Amino acid sequence: MEKFNQIFIYFICLVSAMGGLLFGYDWVVIGGAKPFYEAFFDISGNEGMQALAMSIALLGCLLGATMAGFLADKYGRKKLLIFSAFVFFVSSWGTGASNNIPTFILARLVGGIAIGLAADLSPMYIAEVAPTHIRGKLVTLNQLTIVIGILGAQIVNMLIAEPVAAEATAADILNSWNGQSGWRWMFWAVCIPSGIFFLLSMFIPESPRWLVGAGQNEQAQKVLTSIGGTEYAKSELESYAKANTSAQSEKGALSLLFSSKMRNVLVIGIVIAMFQQWSGTNVIFNYAQEIFQAAGYGISDVLMNIVVTGIANLIFTFVAIYTVERLGRKTLMLIGSLGLAGIYTLLGLSYFFEFKGFIMIVFVVLAIGFYAMSLGPITWVLLSEIFPNKVRGVAMAVCTAALWIASFLLTYTFPFLNSGLGTGGTFMLYAAICFFGFIFVLRRIPETKGKSLENIEKELIK
């Protein structure tokens, strides 16, 4: 019976998952700062500039995700995690220090690169170091830290912002502490966890699977022995060898990924990555101001309601952690996609019939709950599991790039959809997407719980 070093395993996984915490904070903090920096930069009435300021980080995510896989395969997972922490620190400071919109947009673009790196690397690293029987739970920890980062940003935004009168104009906000300094501190706050992540990343080992691929078998054996003892290390190294995990060039890995035998798994990866974003839930975090104001709330109430959604997000992420190894990945994805389709339909009808107040918060919280226990965390679990080790780095890069393209399109188009279709029509569109996503999951996605990465490879790659 193998005896695993639980303390060591959870330490290295939680440190890696801090990338998720920074990802969550940096990605959502802009939603709370939005009414204040828009007044400062005088873009409150400019839909195009509003959309660009909100979504530019997602293009950075695309760049970061594209670079992450290739650089992680060449230089290792650990070095890139350290680098991502440094980029988070620099971009957060630069965003808060911006005095004009071009500098703000550039800083957000750099911050997006850090998010893209962390989103790709953290689940990949955890999946590669985690023992099979708890891999799903440990990869889901990355989503938990993302959610904690989201909630942290929401709470920090609420605590930093001074109360805003419901009738306050853009000029009133500009001349307030919120409009001059408050939004800056919202971004600067992430510098603290960035520094902690940078320091702790120095103390985690390199991924043993990457070490074997790089020909560093002795070092890989040391890491595996620290995780599960001598017999576990021997068994894992033999498993890696059988799966042909020797190092390949980036070009070779990329051509293999796009070969005919990888077509099925690549399609699955890209579709679930894009579906996670096009399910629509993330607009609630980024455009909470518009969504809740359409339901009859003022800015100060919006900030409180955002925190409520963050708490729901956190609670239901725990549901995912405790059910991912029991119910399985596919079951949770089915529950989430069908649940979201139903909730969005009710939410859309509520906007059409001009419902106001508490019932709208209930529907929004339920939508976030379904997402947090399914599409949010399980997408990352599946992406980290379904690809063979020899192409995992570039595969994660391709799928994460697809995810961020989808995220950019979702975030950029919402102001225009909201203006053209109304908030109700926009959510009805998201409901239709979730229904078609349910059909895809039902027909195409395999169950991966309880299977080693090598056995998953045998099942999916024919």
Residue pairs with C-beta under 8 A, 6 or more apart in sequence:
2 131
2 228
2 229
2 231
2 232
3 228
3 229
4 131
4 227
4 228
4 229
4 232
5 226
5 227
5 228
5 229
8 226
8 227
9 129
9 130
9 131
9 134
9 138
9 227
10 138
11 204
12 129
12 204
12 205
13 126
13 129
13 130
13 138
13 141
14 141
14 145
15 197
15 200
15 201
15 203
15 204
16 81
16 121
16 122
16 125
16 126
16 142
16 201
16 204
17 122
17 126
17 141
17 142
17 144
17 145
18 85
18 122
18 145
18 193
18 196
18 197
18 200
18 201
19 81
19 84
19 85
19 117
19 118
19 119
19 121
19 122
19 142
19 145
19 197
20 118
20 119
20 122
20 123
20 142
20 143
20 144
20 145
20 146
20 149
21 145
21 146
21 148
21 149
21 152
21 193
21 197
22 84
22 85
22 88
22 114
22 115
22 118
22 149
22 190
22 193
22 194
22 197
23 115
23 118
23 119
23 122
23 146
23 149
24 145
24 146
24 147
24 148
24 149
24 150
24 151
24 152
24 153
25 149
25 150
25 152
25 153
25 189
25 190
25 193
26 57
26 88
26 91
26 92
26 111
26 114
26 115
26 149
26 153
26 190
27 57
27 115
27 149
27 150
27 285
28 149
28 150
28 153
28 154
28 285
28 286
29 153
29 156
29 157
29 186
29 187
29 189
29 190
30 53
30 54
30 57
30 108
30 286
31 153
31 154
31 157
31 285
31 286
31 287
31 288
31 289
31 306
32 153
32 154
32 156
32 157
32 158
32 161
32 186
32 288
32 303
32 306
33 157
33 182
33 183
33 186
33 187
34 54
34 289
35 44
35 164
35 173
35 289
35 299
36 161
36 173
36 178
36 179
36 182
36 183
37 53
37 104
37 183
38 44
38 50
38 53
38 170
39 170
39 171
39 173
39 174
39 179
40 174
40 179
40 180
40 183
41 53
41 100
41 101
41 104
42 170
42 174
43 49
43 50
43 53
43 101
44 50
44 170
45 170
47 415
47 416
47 419
49 101
50 415
51 411
51 412
51 413
51 414
51 415
51 416
52 105
52 412
53 101
53 104
53 105
53 108
54 286
54 287
54 411
54 412
55 408
55 411
55 412
56 105
56 108
56 109
56 112
57 108
57 109
57 111
57 112
57 115
58 112
58 404
58 407
58 408
58 411
58 412
59 109
59 112
59 404
59 408
60 108
60 109
60 110
60 111
60 112
60 113
60 114
60 115
60 116
61 112
61 113
61 115
61 116
61 119
61 400
61 404
61 407
61 408
62 112
62 116
62 401
62 404
62 405
62 408
63 109
63 112
63 113
63 116
64 84
64 112
64 113
64 114
64 115
64 116
64 117
64 118
64 119
64 120
65 116
65 117
65 119
65 120
65 396
65 397
65 400
65 401
65 403
65 404
66 116
66 397
66 401
67 113
67 116
67 117
67 397
68 80
68 116
68 117
68 120
68 121
68 393
68 396
68 397
68 400
69 120
69 393
69 394
69 395
69 396
69 397
69 398
69 400
70 250
70 393
70 394
70 397
71 80
72 80
72 120
72 121
72 124
72 210
72 393
72 396
73 210
73 213
73 250
73 253
73 393
73 394
74 250
76 206
76 207
76 210
76 211
76 214
77 121
77 124
77 125
77 128
77 206
77 207
77 210
78 125
78 201
78 204
78 205
78 206
78 207
80 117
80 121
81 118
81 121
81 122
81 125
81 201
81 204
82 198
82 201
82 202
83 117
84 114
84 117
84 118
84 121
85 194
85 195
85 197
85 198
85 201
86 194
86 198
87 110
87 111
87 113
87 114
87 117
88 111
88 114
88 118
88 190
88 194
88 197
89 191
89 194
89 195
89 198
90 110
91 107
91 108
91 110
91 111
91 113
91 114
92 111
92 187
92 188
92 189
92 190
92 191
92 194
93 187
93 188
93 191
94 103
94 106
94 107
94 110
95 104
95 107
95 108
95 111
95 187
96 183
96 184
96 185
96 186
96 187
96 188
97 107
97 184
98 104
98 107
112 404
116 400
116 404
119 380
119 400
119 403
119 404
120 396
120 397
120 400
122 142
123 139
123 142
123 380
123 381
123 383
123 384
123 396
124 207
124 384
124 392
124 393
124 396
125 207
126 135
126 138
126 139
126 141
126 142
126 384
127 135
127 138
127 139
127 381
127 384
127 385
127 453
128 207
128 208
128 209
128 210
128 389
128 392
129 205
129 207
129 208
129 223
129 227
130 138
130 139
131 227
131 228
131 232
132 450
132 451
132 452
132 453
133 325
133 450
134 325
135 385
135 453
136 324
136 325
136 329
136 381
136 385
136 448
136 449
137 321
137 324
137 325
139 377
139 380
139 381
139 384
139 385
140 317
140 320
140 321
140 324
140 377
140 378
140 380
140 381
141 321
142 377
142 380
143 317
143 320
143 376
143 377
143 380
144 314
144 317
144 318
144 321
144 377
146 376
147 310
147 313
147 314
147 317
147 372
147 376
148 314
149 193
150 285
150 310
150 313
151 307
151 310
151 311
151 313
151 314
153 186
153 190
154 303
154 306
154 307
154 309
154 310
155 307
155 310
156 186
156 189
157 186
157 303
157 306
158 303
158 304
158 306
158 307
160 182
160 185
160 186
160 189
161 178
161 182
161 300
161 303
162 176
162 177
162 178
162 182
163 300
164 173
164 176
164 178
164 298
164 299
164 300
165 172
165 298
166 298
166 299
166 300
168 176
168 299
173 179
174 180
176 182
205 222
205 223
205 226
206 219
206 223
207 223
208 220
208 221
208 223
208 224
208 227
208 236
209 220
209 240
209 245
209 389
209 392
211 217
211 219
211 220
211 223
212 220
212 237
212 240
212 241
212 245
212 246
213 245
213 246
213 247
213 248
213 389
213 390
214 247
215 246
215 247
217 237
220 237
220 240
221 233
221 237
224 232
224 233
224 236
224 237
225 232
225 233
227 233
228 236
239 452
239 454
240 389
240 454
242 454
243 388
243 389
243 390
243 453
243 454
243 457
244 390
245 389
245 390
246 390
248 256
248 390
250 394
253 390
253 391
253 393
253 394
254 391
254 394
256 262
256 390
256 391
257 266
257 387
257 391
257 394
257 395
257 398
258 266
261 461
261 462
262 391
262 461
264 460
264 462
265 386
265 387
265 460
265 461
266 395
266 398
267 444
268 382
268 386
268 444
268 445
268 460
269 382
269 383
269 386
269 387
269 395
269 398
269 399
270 398
270 399
270 402
271 440
271 444
272 333
272 379
272 382
272 383
272 440
272 441
272 445
273 379
273 383
273 399
273 400
273 402
273 403
273 406
274 402
274 403
274 405
274 406
275 337
275 375
275 379
275 406
275 433
275 437
275 440
276 375
276 376
276 379
276 403
276 406
277 403
277 406
277 407
277 409
277 410
278 406
278 409
278 410
278 430
278 433
278 437
279 337
279 340
279 371
279 375
279 430
279 433
279 434
279 437
280 340
280 344
280 410
280 426
280 427
280 429
280 430
280 433
280 434
281 340
281 367
281 368
281 371
281 375
281 376
282 407
282 410
282 411
283 291
283 410
283 411
283 414
284 291
284 309
284 364
284 367
284 368
285 306
285 309
286 411
286 414
287 414
287 415
287 418
288 302
288 305
288 306
288 309
289 299
289 302
290 414
290 415
290 418
290 423
291 364
291 423
292 301
292 302
292 305
292 306
292 360
292 364
293 299
293 302
294 351
294 423
295 351
295 355
295 356
295 357
295 360
295 361
296 356
296 357
296 360
297 305
305 361
305 364
308 361
308 365
309 364
309 365
309 368
312 365
312 368
312 369
312 372
313 368
313 369
313 371
313 372
313 376
314 372
315 369
315 372
316 368
316 369
316 370
316 371
316 372
316 373
317 372
317 373
317 376
317 377
319 369
319 372
319 373
320 332
320 372
320 373
320 374
320 376
320 377
320 378
321 377
323 332
323 373
324 332
324 377
324 378
324 381
324 449
325 449
325 450
328 447
328 448
328 449
329 378
329 381
329 382
329 385
329 445
329 447
329 448
329 449
330 441
330 445
330 446
330 447
331 447
332 373
332 374
332 378
333 374
333 375
333 378
333 379
333 382
333 441
333 445
334 438
334 441
334 442
335 370
335 373
335 374
336 370
336 371
336 373
336 374
336 375
336 378
337 374
337 375
337 434
337 435
337 437
337 438
337 441
338 434
338 435
338 438
339 366
339 370
339 374
340 367
340 370
340 371
340 375
340 430
340 431
340 434
341 431
341 432
341 434
341 435
341 438
342 431
343 363
343 366
343 367
343 370
344 367
344 427
344 428
344 430
344 431
344 434
345 427
345 428
345 431
346 363
347 360
347 363
347 364
347 367
347 424
347 427
348 424
348 425
348 426
348 427
348 428
348 431
349 424
350 359
350 360
350 363
350 424
351 422
351 423
351 424
351 427
352 422
352 424
352 425
379 403
381 448
382 445
382 448
383 396
383 399
383 400
384 392
384 396
385 448
385 453
385 456
386 446
386 448
386 456
386 460
387 395
387 396
387 457
388 457
388 461
389 453
389 457
414 426
417 425
417 426
417 429
418 426
421 428
421 429
446 456
446 459
446 460
448 456
451 459
